[in-house]
Amino acid sequence: MENYDEMAKIILERCGGVSNVGVVNHCATRLRLTLNNSQAVNEEELKSIPGVIGLVAKGKEFQLVIGTDVGNVYNSFIKLGDFKKGGKVDENGKSNIFRTIVDFISGTFVPVLPVLVAAGLVSAVLNICVTFFGLSTKTGTYVILNTINSAGFYFLPIYVGYSAARKIGINPMMGAFLAAILIHKNIDGVAGLNFINIPITQATYNTTVIPIILGVLFMYYVDKAVDRITPKEIKFFAKPLITILIVAPVTLIALGPLGIIVGNYVAAGLTFINTKLGWLSVGLMGALSPVLSHLNSMRSFPPALLLCRHLFPLTVQAI
């Protein structure tokens, strides 16, 4: 069945309607639905839907095997039922640009916070071991602990790239792949590079987040466009190939350097506020914390502070 809207409509009807769907996701080939009342579903009717290859039922979760077209069916399904990526929208269905932006930021960074917290605390443990227990910087123990700390921040673009891609509903591995390209030793901080004779600005991307966020957002639109024009028979390998060949150069040529510039300006502003107007910086953080805590479902000030500190490149050093 090539009419994805019609297929999604039939699936939704036979799953008991919008009110019976708790969560909707998909993997490479399956549409995954968690239903509120699994007894209201006739499995044989679901299996008989044109385009559904098979069905795997596990309690309240129903996995409809669709194939490589599952992404198109998923997109039609969430639009039809007024769902959002990974679940339902608010009951009133209302939204605005500010909430959308904050939802994207929170959905991207909150999953990454445990990495930042763990890496930061390992640094504290390392300092305690060196200061109070005489741990030598030449020992293997020091090297391992220091590497754990460094890896948490050095590879931050990869974590953010994965999380951002997952948040906006594209393959998260492609987001991580793009980030890995940016921080690869052959590109990160290397001068004199060009792509088809277009010069690439020398930039350092490790520990930054704005460049990869811009790249992943651009990838979203490329992914959708490529998905529409790529024949089903070759989509599995052609779609990621075409997508990365478009997104990576554009990110390196334009979006990455732009992200670095924006981040540097923000970091400079935060540094100025922190050094010249210390009282204002405390008030600013205090004012932002409740907003972030409310909209991101975060309960305390430290996560919001970590989010602010790692939202822009150089901010780690600036705050």
N, C-alpha and C positions, 0 to 999 in steps of 0.2 A: 504494500500500500504506500503510494507516494504522497497522498494527501495527509500530511502529518497532523493538521488541525482536526480533521475528521477522526483520525485514529485516536488522538488524545481525547476527543470528546467521548468516543465509545468506551475507552478505558475508564475515564472518570465516571461515566454513568454506571458501568458494571462494577465499580469499586464502591458504590454507595453515595456518590456525589461529593461535593467539596467538604461538607461537614464530617465526612467519615475518613478523610485523609489527614493524618497527623504530620507526616514528614515525607518529602519527596526528594530523591537523589538519583544519581545514575553512575554507573561505572562505564567501562569500555563498550559493553554490549547489553547491559541490563538496566531497565527502569526499576528503581527500588522504591516501593511504597510501604510506609508503615501506617496501617489503618487502625482507627479507633475501635471498630467492631469488625473483627474478621469473620464473624458468623454471618454477616450480611452479604458476603461475597460468594458467588458461585464460581468455583475454580474452572469448571468446564467451559463456562461462558467466556472467561478471560482467555483461556487457551484457544478458543475458536475465533478470536478477533483476527482479521486479516493483518498480517505483518508481525504477529506475535509468534515466535518460533517455539517457545516453550515457557513453562512457569515453574518457579521454585517457591514454595510456601514454607515459611518458618515462623510459626506462631502468628504474630500480627504483621510480620513483614512478608510482602509479596514481591518477588523478583520476576519481572516480565522480560524474557529473553527476546530482544529485538534485533540485535546486530549493530553494525557500525552506524546505522541511522538513529540510534538511541538519543543522541544529542539533539537532533531536530524534534523528535517526539517529546523529549523533556522540555524543550523551550516552548513548544505549543501547549504542553500540559500546564506549566506554571502560569502562562498567560491566561489560559482558559479558566483556571481555578483561582486566579488572583493570589498565587503563591509567591514566595520569594525563594531564593536559592537555599535549599536545605530545609525548608519548612514553610509555615504559613506566615502571611503578613499580619499586621495588627488587625483586630476585628473591624475597626472603622475604615481600614483600607487607605487612610490618609498618609501622605508623605510630603516632604519638601526637600529642597536642595540641601539645606543645612543638615537635616537628619540623614539624608542619603550619604553625604560626605563623611559625617561622623560615624555612621554605621559601617562604611567602607574602612575607615581608619581603625575603628575598634575591631572589626572582624579580621583585619589584616594583622594588627599588632598584638592583640590580646593572646593569640596562640603562641606568639614568639616570646612573650614576657618570661615564661619559665626558663628559657635559654639564657636570657639576659640576667635574670636573678641568680641562676646557678653559677654562671661565669663570674659575676661580680662577687659572690660570696666565696668562690674558690680563691679569688684574689685576696680576700680578707684572711682566709685560712692560711694562704701562702705567706702573707706578711707576718702573721702570728708565729708560724713555724720558724721563719727566719729570725725574727726579733727575739722571741722568748725561748726557742728550743735549739737555736744554733744551726738550723738547716743550711747547709752549704749550697750556694748557687751552682756548684759544679756537679751535684749529685743527680742521679736519674730521677729521684723523687721530685726534686725542684723542677726539672725539665718537664716532667709529665704534668704536674700541677699548673705550671706556667702555660703549657700548651693548651690545657683545658680552658684556662681563662682566655687566652688569645683567640682560640677557635670560636668561642662564643660571640666575639665581636668582629673578627676578621671576615668570617663567612656570613655575617649578618645579611648581606644582599640575597644570599641563597635562601635563607629562612623566610625572608620577607617576600621574595619572588614567588616561592611556593605558596605561602599563605595568601598573598594578594590574588594570585591566579585562581586559587580554590574559592576565594570569596566571591569573585565575579563570575564564576561558573565555567572557566575553561580548564584545560588539563593543567593541574598544578606542577607536574613534572616539567612542562614547557616553561613555566615561570622560573623554576629553579635552574633549568638549562640556560635560559637567557642570562640569569645572574652569574652562573658559572663562567659563561663567556666573558662577561664584563671583568671579572676578577682574575681571569687566567693570566699567568705570568707573561704570556706573549702579547697581552693587550694592556693590562692594568699598569698605568704609569709609563708606558712605552712611548717614546717620541718618534716622529717621522713615519707614522703609519698612514696608509691611504687605502681606499676601496674604490676600484675602477677609476683611479686617478682623482678621487675626491678626498682631500685631506681629512684626517681624523684628529681631533683635538686631543692632545696628551692630557689624560686625567687619571686620577686614582680613585677606584670605585670600592675598594674594600672598606668596610665599616660604614658605607653610605647607604641610604635607603631611597631618596627621592629619584635618582636615575632609574633604578629598577622598577619603582612604582610607575613612573611615566612609561617605561618600556612595556610593562605588563598591561597597562591600560590601552596602549596602542595595539598590543598583541590581541586584545579582546576583539577589536574591530577587524583586524586582519583575519583572525581566526573565523569570524562569522562570514566574512566575504569569501574566503577560500573555501569554506564549507559549502557555500551555495553553488560555487562554480565547478567544484571537483567532482568528477564522476564517482558514483558509489563504488565501482569495482576497484578503483585505485586510491580511494580516500584514505585508507589506513596508513599508507606510507607516503602518499603525495601531500596530504594536508599538513603534517608536521614539517615536512621538508620545505614546502613553499612558504609556510608561515615563518619559520626561523630564518630563511634566506632573505625575507623582506624585513622582518622586525629587527634582527641583530644589526645589520648595517645602519638602518635608520636610527636606532638607539645610540650606536657608537658615533655617528656623524652629528646628530642633532639633539636627541632627547637626553642622552647622558650628560653631555657638557652643559645643557640647559639646567638639568637637575643640580649639577655641581654649583653652578652660578647662583641659583636660587637658594640652595642650602648655605652657601657661604655668606650671602647677605643676611639670611635669618640668623646664622651663628654669630655674625658680627653684631647684629642688633641685640641678641641675647647677652653677648659679652659686654656690650656697652651698658645695658640695663643692670647687669650683675655687678659691674665694677663702679659705675658712676651713680647708679640709683638703686643701691642694694635694697632699700626698703620697698621700692616698687617691684623688684623681682620677687620678693617674698609675697607681696600682695597679689601679683600676677599669678603666681603658682597657686596661691590659695584660692583665687577666683576661678581658675581653670579646673582645679581638682574636682569640685563638686559636679561641674558640668560633665567632665569625662567620666566620673564615677557613676553618675546617673544614666548617661546615654550608653556607656559601655558595660553596664552592669558590674562595675568594679566597686569594691567596698572600702577601699582605703586610699590614703594619699600616695604611698610609695609606688604602686603600679602606675598611677597617673603621671607621677614624676618621671618614672622610667620611660614611659611613652613619649613624654615631651623631650627627654634627653636624647632619645634615639630616633626622633622623627626626622632630623636633619643631619647631614654630614658635618663634622667638626663640633657638633653640639656636645659630644661626650667630653671634649676638652674644654669647651666654653663654659659649661656649668660645673 
